[in-house]
């Protein structure tokens, strides 16, 4: 039973984020500190989870994923209510009468600090409740319900194109120069967020156009799932405007873009510096892995990324830990923090990348790695690239 319940931590965190919006003001600030700090602390203290339980009722685990759509809708509605003028649908008055806590007074005390924290929390939830769940669901291309839920979850971060590019592009080209999501050695995360977003959308449009042409349909068609995805996101933005006006709409856009940026930051740290002989199949060694217990439980085993890329069709509960795979700096949120500080990132990752070259790379990949090192602009990598060339 515990192995089923542990994945509901995800939903508890989402509900806590929504509750912070209604409690308002300082509670939003405290909520951000608790959620973010809790991840860092619990990943640091709870160690690794390398268990591989046998689940007899996988339908429960699928239902947990589907619940993300109403949960994220609740979180975003709570956010729009908090940052919009007035009392949307009279909800504040209702909650005050129900609980005795004056949520309208708390809302009136909102400051630019609490509103900024509200944007960050909502962006975190769009990234975690939305994108992480959608990542799992949109791999289930045989299941129309999962695809429907996953695409709408991605619409909150303006990234329904991910359902095409990730499954049919990224998984095919990962750790090669053809993959927008694989950051080459020396790239900083801020440039990667922009570059991967643009090239990823271009790739998704091309992949979808090719699919439609094979089927004999026009690219400019309602059958184009990428274009439909843009409309889905525009629909959510329009709802935010109708519910809370221009300011609420702009704040929601900021939260959605932050959620999208989180995806690209995660891509950055999952694949940074990896190289692969494109003639060889993807193997566990071509992704950075982590088995931090709290991240694993609250992110549907996204942490077991090495197995996921080796076998993308395997559902999250059946992913194996691969403790021998290349390992990230720490759990997901801690590694995100490090990635946001480029000098610290390169200081910590340069020895990891060089260890990968030595321990994991094939002979062909050692040649690719030496070239990547020379082109990286990172002193420690460039020096190693020169030495490798001289030895060759």
KENU-197189 format. One line per 8 residues: number of its first residue (from 0); their letters; for each residue x, y, z of C-alpha. Coordinates in steps of 0.2 Angstrom, whole numbers, plus 5000, padded with zeros to 4 digits. Example, Ala and Ser with C-alpha at 12.3 -4.5 7.8 and 13.67 -1.06 7.14 Angstrom:
REM KENU-197189
0> AS> 5062/4978/5039 | 5068/4995/5036;
END
This chain:
REM KENU-197189
0> XXXXXXXX> 5000/5000/5000 | 5014/5012/5004 | 5021/5011/4987 | 5005/5017/4980 | 5002/5031/4993 | 5020/5038/4991 | 5015/5045/4974 | 5001/5055/4982;
8> XXXXXXXX> 5014/5066/4990 | 5013/5075/4973 | 4995/5079/4975 | 4997/5084/4994 | 5010/5097/4988 | 4999/5104/4974 | 4984/5106/4987 | 4996/5115/4999;
16> XXXXXXXX> 5001/5127/4985 | 4982/5130/4982 | 4979/5132/5000 | 4993/5145/5002 | 4984/5156/4988 | 4968/5157/4999 | 4977/5160/5015 | 4985/5174/5006;
24> XXXXXXXX> 4999/5187/5009 | 5013/5180/5021 | 5006/5162/5019 | 5011/5163/5001 | 5028/5167/5005 | 5029/5154/5018 | 5022/5141/5006 | 5036/5145/4994;
32> XXXXXXXX> 5049/5143/5007 | 5042/5127/5014 | 5039/5119/4997 | 5056/5123/4989 | 5066/5121/5006 | 5057/5105/5009 | 5063/5097/4993 | 5081/5103/4996;
40> XXXXXXXX> 5081/5096/5014 | 5072/5080/5011 | 5082/5075/4996 | 5098/5079/5006 | 5092/5069/5021 | 5082/5054/5015 | 5095/5047/5003 | 5091/5036/4988;
48> XXXXXXXX> 5077/5025/4983 | 5082/5010/4973 | 5067/4999/4977 | 5058/4991/4962 | 5041/4986/4969 | 5029/4975/4959 | 5013/4984/4957 | 4997/4973/4955;
56> XXXXXXXX> 4985/4987/4952 | 4993/4999/4939 | 4976/5007/4935 | 4978/5016/4952 | 4994/5024/4946 | 4986/5029/4930 | 4972/5038/4939 | 4985/5047/4950;
64> XXXXXXXX> 4992/5054/4934 | 4975/5059/4927 | 4971/5068/4943 | 4984/5081/4939 | 4973/5090/4927 | 4959/5095/4940 | 4973/5098/4953 | 4982/5110/4941;
72> XXXXXXXX> 4966/5118/4936 | 4962/5121/4955 | 4980/5128/4958 | 4979/5140/4943 | 4961/5146/4948 | 4967/5149/4965 | 4981/5160/4959 | 4970/5169/4947;
80> XXXXXXXX> 4958/5172/4961 | 4972/5179/4972 | 4980/5191/4960 | 4963/5197/4952 | 4953/5212/4959 | 4937/5208/4968 | 4930/5191/4974 | 4929/5179/4959;
88> XXXXXXXX> 4913/5169/4960 | 4911/5175/4978 | 4923/5162/4983 | 4932/5172/4996 | 4915/5176/5005 | 4911/5157/5004 | 4927/5152/5011 | 4926/5165/5025;
96> XXXXXXXX> 4909/5159/5030 | 4914/5140/5029 | 4931/5142/5039 | 4929/5158/5049 | 4946/5164/5042 | 4944/5180/5033 | 4952/5176/5016 | 4946/5192/5008;
104> XXXXXXXX> 4956/5202/5022 | 4971/5192/5019 | 4970/5195/5000 | 4968/5213/5003 | 4985/5213/5012 | 4994/5206/4996 | 5010/5214/4991 | 5022/5214/4976;
112> XXXXXXXX> 5032/5201/4986 | 5018/5189/4989 | 5012/5191/4971 | 5029/5187/4965 | 5030/5172/4976 | 5013/5167/4970 | 5019/5168/4952 | 5034/5157/4957;
120> XXXXXXXX> 5024/5144/4966 | 5011/5143/4952 | 5026/5141/4939 | 5033/5127/4950 | 5016/5119/4950 | 5014/5121/4931 | 5031/5113/4929 | 5029/5099/4942;
128> XXXXXXXX> 5010/5095/4942 | 5008/5099/4924 | 5024/5096/4914 | 5031/5081/4924 | 5014/5072/4923 | 5011/5076/4905 | 5029/5069/4901 | 5023/5052/4907;
136> XXXXXXXX> 5006/5053/4899 | 5011/5059/4882 | 5022/5044/4880 | 5006/5033/4881 | 5002/5037/4863 | 4990/5022/4862 | 4979/5029/4876 | 4968/5043/4870;
144> XXXXXXXX> 4963/5048/4888 | 4981/5050/4894 | 4985/5060/4878 | 4970/5071/4881 | 4975/5075/4899 | 4994/5076/4895 | 4991/5089/4881 | 4980/5100/4892;
152> XXXXXXXX> 4992/5099/4906 | 5006/5106/4893 | 4994/5119/4887 | 4997/5128/4904 | 5015/5131/4900 | 5012/5135/4881 | 5021/5119/4877 | 5009/5106/4869;
160> XXXXXXXX> 5022/5105/4855 | 5032/5095/4868 | 5020/5080/4865 | 5027/5079/4847 | 5045/5085/4849 | 5049/5075/4865 | 5042/5058/4860 | 5047/5058/4841;
168> XXXXXXXX> 5062/5070/4841 | 5071/5071/4858 | 5070/5052/4861 | 5077/5049/4844 | 5091/5061/4844 | 5095/5063/4862 | 5114/5066/4866 | 5117/5071/4848;
176> XXXXXXXX> 5119/5088/4840 | 5102/5086/4831 | 5093/5086/4848 | 5087/5104/4854 | 5085/5098/4872 | 5103/5092/4874 | 5114/5106/4879 | 5132/5105/4872;
184> XXXXXXXX> 5147/5107/4884 | 5150/5125/4889 | 5132/5131/4886 | 5124/5141/4901 | 5107/5137/4906 | 5099/5154/4902 | 5104/5153/4884 | 5098/5135/4883;
192> XXXXXXXX> 5081/5139/4889 | 5079/5151/4875 | 5088/5141/4861 | 5079/5124/4866 | 5062/5133/4867 | 5064/5140/4849 | 5072/5125/4841 | 5061/5113/4850;
200> XXXXXXXX> 5045/5122/4843 | 5052/5122/4825 | 5056/5104/4826 | 5039/5100/4832 | 5031/5109/4818 | 5042/5100/4805 | 5038/5083/4813 | 5020/5086/4813;
208> XXXXXXXX> 5021/5093/4795 | 5030/5077/4789 | 5016/5066/4798 | 5002/5076/4790 | 5010/5075/4772 | 5012/5056/4774 | 4994/5055/4778 | 4989/5066/4763;
216> XXXXXXXX> 4983/5081/4774 | 4988/5100/4773 | 5000/5106/4786 | 4988/5121/4790 | 4974/5109/4796 | 4964/5106/4811 | 4973/5089/4811 | 4989/5098/4816;
224> XXXXXXXX> 4991/5094/4834 | 5005/5108/4837 | 4994/5122/4830 | 4979/5115/4840 | 4991/5116/4855 | 4994/5134/4853 | 4975/5137/4852 | 4973/5127/4868;
232> XXXXXXXX> 4986/5138/4877 | 4978/5154/4870 | 4961/5148/4877 | 4968/5147/4894 | 4976/5164/4893 | 4959/5171/4887 | 4950/5163/4902 | 4963/5171/4914;
240> XXXXXXXX> 4959/5188/4906 | 4940/5185/4908 | 4942/5180/4926 | 4954/5193/4932 | 4958/5206/4919 | 4974/5211/4911 | 4985/5210/4926 | 4980/5193/4931;
248> XXXXXXXX> 4982/5187/4913 | 5000/5194/4912 | 5004/5186/4929 | 4997/5170/4923 | 5008/5171/4907 | 5023/5174/4918 | 5019/5159/4928 | 5017/5148/4913;
256> XXXXXXXX> 5033/5154/4905 | 5042/5150/4921 | 5034/5133/4921 | 5041/5131/4903 | 5058/5137/4908 | 5058/5124/4922 | 5056/5111/4908 | 5071/5117/4898;
264> XXXXXXXX> 5081/5119/4914 | 5077/5101/4918 | 5082/5096/4900 | 5098/5105/4902 | 5103/5096/4918 | 5097/5079/4912 | 5108/5079/4896 | 5121/5092/4898;
272> XXXXXXXX> 5137/5088/4889 | 5132/5070/4884 | 5137/5064/4867 | 5132/5049/4857 | 5137/5039/4842 | 5120/5042/4832 | 5122/5025/4824 | 5120/5017/4841;
280> XXXXXXXX> 5104/5015/4851 | 5101/5026/4866 | 5108/5017/4882 | 5106/5022/4901 | 5123/5030/4900 | 5117/5044/4889 | 5107/5053/4902 | 5111/5060/4920;
288> XXXXXXXX> 5102/5050/4933 | 5097/5052/4951 | 5088/5041/4964 | 5085/5054/4977 | 5070/5047/4987 | 5059/5063/4989 | 5062/5069/4971 | 5058/5051/4965;
296> XXXXXXXX> 5042/5050/4975 | 5035/5067/4971 | 5040/5067/4952 | 5033/5050/4947 | 5051/5043/4945 | 5056/5056/4932 | 5073/5055/4942 | 5076/5037/4934;
304> XXXXXXXX> 5080/5046/4918 | 5093/5034/4912 | 5080/5019/4911 | 5067/5031/4904 | 5078/5035/4889 | 5084/5018/4886 | 5066/5011/4886 | 5054/5026/4884;
312> XXXXXXXX> 5038/5015/4883 | 5041/5009/4901 | 5028/5016/4914 | 5035/5027/4928 | 5032/5014/4941 | 5042/5001/4932 | 5057/5011/4929 | 5073/5004/4937;
320> XXXXXXXX> 5085/5015/4947 | 5101/5011/4937 | 5113/5016/4952 | 5128/5013/4941 | 5122/5026/4928 | 5130/5043/4927 | 5123/5053/4942 | 5117/5071/4943;
328> XXXXXXXX> 5124/5083/4956 | 5109/5080/4968 | 5090/5079/4968 | 5081/5089/4955 | 5077/5105/4964 | 5095/5106/4971 | 5102/5103/4954 | 5091/5116/4946;
336> XXXXXXXX> 5098/5129/4959 | 5116/5124/4954 | 5112/5126/4936 | 5105/5143/4938 | 5123/5148/4944 | 5133/5145/4929 | 5151/5147/4937 | 5146/5134/4950;
344> XXXXXXXX> 5137/5123/4938 | 5153/5122/4927 | 5164/5120/4942 | 5154/5105/4948 | 5150/5097/4931 | 5167/5098/4922 | 5174/5084/4933 | 5158/5074/4930;
352> XXXXXXXX> 5158/5076/4911 | 5177/5071/4911 | 5172/5056/4921 | 5159/5051/4909 | 5171/5052/4895 | 5183/5040/4904 | 5170/5028/4911 | 5155/5028/4900;
360> XXXXXXXX> 5160/5034/4882 | 5163/5021/4868 | 5178/5023/4857 | 5168/5033/4844 | 5160/5044/4858 | 5178/5048/4865 | 5182/5056/4848 | 5165/5066/4849;
368> XXXXXXXX> 5169/5070/4867 | 5186/5077/4863 | 5179/5088/4850 | 5165/5094/4862 | 5178/5098/4875 | 5189/5108/4863 | 5173/5118/4858 | 5166/5121/4875;
376> XXXXXXXX> 5175/5137/4880 | 5178/5129/4898 | 5196/5129/4902 | 5196/5112/4911 | 5187/5103/4897 | 5197/5112/4883 | 5213/5107/4891 | 5207/5089/4892;
384> XXXXXXXX> 5202/5090/4874 | 5219/5095/4868 | 5227/5081/4878 | 5216/5069/4870 | 5219/5075/4853 | 5238/5074/4856 | 5237/5056/4862 | 5227/5051/4847;
END
